[in-house]
Amino acid sequence: MGTLATVLAKKKIRTFQDRFKATVTGDIEDVDGVLKITRIQVHYLLKLPDEQRADAEEGFNNYIHLCPGAQSVIGCIEIEDELEMEPLPA
C-alpha cells in the first residue's frame, strides 16, 4: 500500500484512510510436501474525484516495479493486483 500511496501522492491523489484501502489474500499450496505461499491477491479500493481517475490508473500500472515487497518475491510468488475506483461522495 505504501508504494502505491507514494506514487499517487506524487500525482496529488489523496490516500487518507477513508479513501484508500487494500484487501490482501493468498494461496498456500503443498509443493513437494512443503507448504508454500504461491499466490498473493491485492484488491485496492480508492475513492477519488472523477478527474483524477486517469492519473490513478497510470500510477497503479507503474507502481509495482518500485515496490520493495513485490520485487522481493516476484519470480517466487505470483502477485495479482487490481484497482477499484469509486467516486468521492458529494
BELQUI-V774190 format. One record per residue. D_LAST is the distance of its C-alpha to the last C-alpha in whole Angstrom. Layout:
((D_LAST) (D_LAST))
This chain:
((25) (27) (28) (25) (23) (25) (25) (21) (21) (24) (21) (19) (17) (16) (17) (16) (18) (14) (13) (17) (20) (23) (25) (29) (31) (35) (38) (41) (45) (48) (50) (53) (53) (51) (47) (45) (41) (41) (37) (34) (31) (28) (24) (21) (18) (15) (12) (11) (10) (12) (14) (15) (16) (20) (20) (19) (22) (24) (24) (24) (27) (29) (29) (31) (34) (33) (33) (36) (35) (35) (38) (40) (40) (40) (43) (43) (40) (38) (34) (32) (28) (25) (21) (19) (15) (12) (9) (6) (4) (0))
